[in-house]
């Protein structure tokens, strides 16, 4: 076997350029397939983690009919002012699948401290928000139910907002900031949370009591929606149906076209991302299949060429007693080695590239050793299949004709 391996390596080394070109297709195919599969799995894991960030078993009812971008993020447009606190009360009290919830209002504006003025998103909620959205405070504390009842002029800053306004986020506790014309005292700082599945940067948010915003800051009687936590994720479908029926009754709507609200869960947004990932995965599979096909053709062509150029060697080996099976094994070894080297290099380079992608994009580090090893073994099998015909031709060379002509 070692002798066969030495002959194979010597043969490939004698045709370096051809060997490299034959390996290139398999290399690119393995690189593409390994990279796409691992990045797709990393994105799925990130989507799962982002779903958890939204809160346990979260169900949301939104005012108006927000739309989804192709990226899977939500785009708010044409929101109505018909979502009242009475609707919130009906949803929280009459849906048996809902554990707790909080109405919310969103507003984009600027917040300032001394000369620092930055853009932010205000989120007006009640004191149950940290439990509903799994959003604990890292420094200070969240406002209480008493603060909501008293319309307290307090706020909690997202991590990025606090970092931009103050030298250190924790230094913001107790400071007075200005939100438009309203002064607010900072009582808490949120930890780093990143973007959620809806595409919202949670570190650039400012939280205030919903009564403070609706009565002191804007004097409005409508909300943007309500966040609700379900008792179990198994209740999602039933809870969505009950919430829809409640909103239809509250707004006296009989036609679907007239609906001025949207009921969705974190899983709904996650499914959109998963569908986009499946498209990427299919495109990656297509490109890697094409590369593998080109690689197989390359291995086939170079092995046929090697058979033609080594007919004398084959004839001599057969003349001194080599069996046809030995000749066939030799060429199958060379073709599998040719393809296996390309596939193994492709898998290793893919690991390096996806590691860089994980680091730069902040994706979770997902590796599948079995898949990587399987890709290398699969490329060897591809080489054997591609080299089967040339090996058969080599094993059936007419010894007398070759010795006479060569």
N, C-alpha and C positions, 0 to 999 in steps of 0.2 A: 504493500500500500504506500509506503514512504517513497518507493521508487516511482510509482505512478504520480505521486504528488510532485516529486522533483521534476519529472518530465513535463507535467502540466505547467508548473511555474516557469520552467525554461521556455516552453512554447509561447506562453503569454508574454514573457519578457522580450521575446524575439520580435513580437509584433505589438509594440507598446501603444502606438497611436490607435491602431485598430481595436485593441483591447479596451483602451480608455473610452473610445467612442461607443463601443458595445455596452460598457458598464454605465454610461451616462444616462441612458433611458431608464434603466432599473434604479439607478441612484435617484433620479428626479421623481420617479414614481413612488419609491419608498419614502423619500423626503416629504412629498406632498401628502401622501396618505397618513403618515405618522403625525405630521404637523397639524393637519386639519382635524383628525380624530382627537388629539390631545387638547387643542385650543377649544374645540367644540365642547368637550367634557369640562374644561375649565370654565367656560362661559355658562354652562348649565349649573355648575356648582355655585358660580357667582350669583346667578339668578335665584338659586335656592336661598343663599345667604341674604340676598336683598329682599326676598319675600319675608324672611324672618324679621328683617329690620322694620318692615311695615307694621308688624304687630302680630300677635298670635290669633289665628283664625279671623282675620280682618275682613269686614264687609263695609263697603262705602256706598252711600247714596249721594249723588252729586246733583246740583242744580243745573238745568240745561242739558245739552247733549254734547259733551266733550268728544273729540275725535282722537284717533290714534295715528301717530306718525308711523312711517315704515320701520323705524328703529324700535317701535314698541312703546315709546313714551307717549304720555297724554298731552294733547294740545287743547287748551281751554279756549273756547270762543263762543260768543253769543249766549253767555250765561244769563239766566233769567233772575228776576227778583221775586219770584213766586214761592220760594222755599222759606216758609215761616217757622217760627219756634213751635207753633202748634203741630206742624208736620213732624218735627224732631220728637216732641213728646209722644205723638202717636206711634212713631217707629220704635221708640225705646220701651214704651209701656205695653204695646199690643203684639209685639213679636216674641213668641215664647222661646225662640232659639237665641235671642240676644242676651248676653250676660251683662254688658255695660256699654256705654258709648258717650260720645261728646260731639256736640255740634261744632262747626268751625267756619271761620271766615278767612279768606286769603286776600292779601292786598300787597302789591309791589310798590315800594316807595323807598325813601332814603332815611337813614338813621345817622345821627351825628353825635360826636363828643368833642367839645372844643372845636378845633379846626378840622378834625377828621370827619369827612362826610362820605358815606358809602351806600351803595344800593343793597337792598335786602328784601326779603319776603316776610311780611307780617302774617302770623298765624294766630288768630284769636280762638281760644278754646276754653273749656272749663278745667277744673282741677283733676279730672279723671284721665286727662290726656296721657301722662306717663305710663299708666297701666294699659290703656287701650292700644297705644302705639309702641309699647316696649321701649320707651324713651326716658331712661333715668337721667337725672342731673348729675354732672361730675363735680361741680363746685356749687356751694350754696344749697338752695332748695327750690322746688317748684311752688307756684302760688297755691294757696289753699282754697277750700270752698268758701271760707270766710272772706278771702280776698275777692272772689268772684261775686259774692253777695254785696260786698261794700264797694264794688267797682274800683278796686285799688289801682293806683297808677304805678304798677310794677311790671317788670318784664324779665324774661329769660333769654339770653343771647346764645345763638349758635356758635360753635367753636371758631369758625373762620371770621365771623363778625366780631367776636371778642378779641381775636388776635389782631385784627386790623385797627380796632379802636384803641386798644391798650397795648403796652409793652408786653405784658403777659396776660393771658385770658383771665386768670384768677384775680388780677388787679381790678377787674371791672366790678367786682362785688361791692355794692353800696354806692356806686357812682350814679350820677344823674345823666341820662342821655336824652336826646331830643328826637322824637319821631314826628316829622312835620312840625306842627305847632304844639304838640303835647310833650310834656316832660315825664319821663319814666325812670323809676329807680331800679337798678339791676339787682336782682336777688338770686340769680342762678346762672350758671354757665353749662351748656350741654357738652358732652364729649364729642370726639370726631365720629361722624356717622356716615359720611359720604353720600352718594346719590342713591335714591331708592329706585324701585322698578318703574315708577312713573316718570323718572328722569329728573326729579327735583333734588337739588343740592341741599341736603338737610343741615349742612353746616353754615348756610347763609340765611337762616331763618331767625326771626325774633318772635317770641311767644308772649302774648298778653291775655289777661282775662277777657272772655268774650263779652261780658257785660261792660267792661271798660271801653272796649272798642265800639260796641254798638250804641252806647249812650254818651260817652265822653268824647270819643274821637271821630265818629262818623254820623251818629244819630240815624241809624238805619234799623229796619225791622226784619230784614231777610238775611239768610245765611248762605254760605257756599255749599254746604252739605253736612253730612254727619258720619263720623267714624264709629263703627260698632264692632265689638268683640263677641264672637259666637261661643257657645259652650263647647262645641266640638266641630272639627273640620268636616265631619260627616253630615252636619246639618246645613252645609253651604247651599245646596240646591233648594231645599225647603225654605231656608231663611230668605233667599233672594226672591222666591215666589211670594212669600208673605209680605216682604217689604214692598214689592211691586204692587201688590193688591192694595196695600195701605195707602200708597202714594196716589194710585188711580182714584181711590175713594176720596181722599183728602182734596184732590184737585178736580173732582168730578169729570174725569177723562174717560171717554168711551172708545176712542179710536187710538190705535198705536201711533199714528202719524202726529197726534196732538201731544204726545208725551213730552213733558218739560223737565225730565229728570233721567238719571242713569244709575242703575244698580249694578255694581261690579265688585269683585273680590280681587285679592292679590293674585290669586291663581289665574284670573282672566288675563291680566297683564303678563304674567309669567308664560302663559300659553302662547301669546303673540311672539315673545322673544324666542320661545322654543321653536315655533314655526319658522322664524327667520334663520335660526341656527340650523334647522334641517335643510333649508335651501342652500346655505353655505356648505354644509356637509355633502350634499349631493353634487354640488359644483366641484368640490375638492375630490370627491370620489371619481367624477368624470375625468378631471384633469389627470389624476394619478393613474386611472385605467388607460388613458391614451399614452401616458409616459411608459407604463408597463408594456403596452403593446409595441411601442417603438423599441423599447429595450429588448423584448423577446425577438423582434425581427433583427435587431442588431446582433444578438447572440447567435441566432440562426445563421445569419449571413457570414459572420466571421468563422463559425465552426465549419461551414461548407467550404470556405476559403482554405481553412487549415487542412481539411481533408485532402483538397486538391494539391496543396503544396507539400504534403507529407506522405504522398502515395509510396514513394521509395522506402521511407522509414517503415510504413505499414507492411509493405511487401517483404522487407528484410526480416521484420519481427515475425511475420507469419511463416517465413521460410525456415526460421530456426526454432519453430515450435510453438509460437504464441497462438493461443486459441482465439476464436472470434469473440467470445465473451470477454476476454481480456482486452481486446482492441476496443470493443464497445464500452467497457467500463472506463477505459482511459479517456475516451472522448466525452463521456458523460460527466466524469470527474472534472474535466477542464471546463465544460460548459456551466456546471453548477458552481465551480469556483469563480468563474468569470462573473456570473450573475450574483453569487453570494457576496463577493467583495463589494460590488456596487450597492447591493441592498443594505449591507451592514454599515457601510460608510454613510448611506442616505439616512438610516435610522439614527446614527450617532450625531450627524450634523443637524438633524431635525430636533434632537433633544437640546442641543446647544441653542438653536434658534428659538424654540418655544420657551426655554428658560429666560432668554432675553426679553421675549414678548411678555411673559408673566411679570417680570420685574418692571418693565417700562409701563405696562398697562395696569399694573396692580391686581392682576388676576390671581386666584388661588393656584398654588403649585400642584398640579395634577400630573402624575406619571403612571403609566401602566407597563411595568416591566415585561409582563407576559405578551403584551401586544408588540413591544419593541423586539423581543426575542422572536416572536412569531413572524414579524415582518422580515427579519433576516432569514429565518428558515423558509418562509414562503418564497423569497427571492431565489434561494437555492433550488427549490422545487421548480420554479419558473425556468431556471437554467436547465434543469434536467429535461423538462418538456420541450424546450426550444432546441436542445441538443440531441434529442432522440433520433430525429431523421439523419443528421450528419453522422451520428455514431453508428447507425445501421448501415449507411453507405460505406463508412470506413471498414466495418467488420465484413463487408461483402466484396471488398476489392479483389479483383482477379490477380492473384499473386504472380502467375506465369507471365501474364501480359504486362504487368507493371515492371517486373525484373527485366523482361526483354526490351521494353521501350525506354526504361529509365537508365 
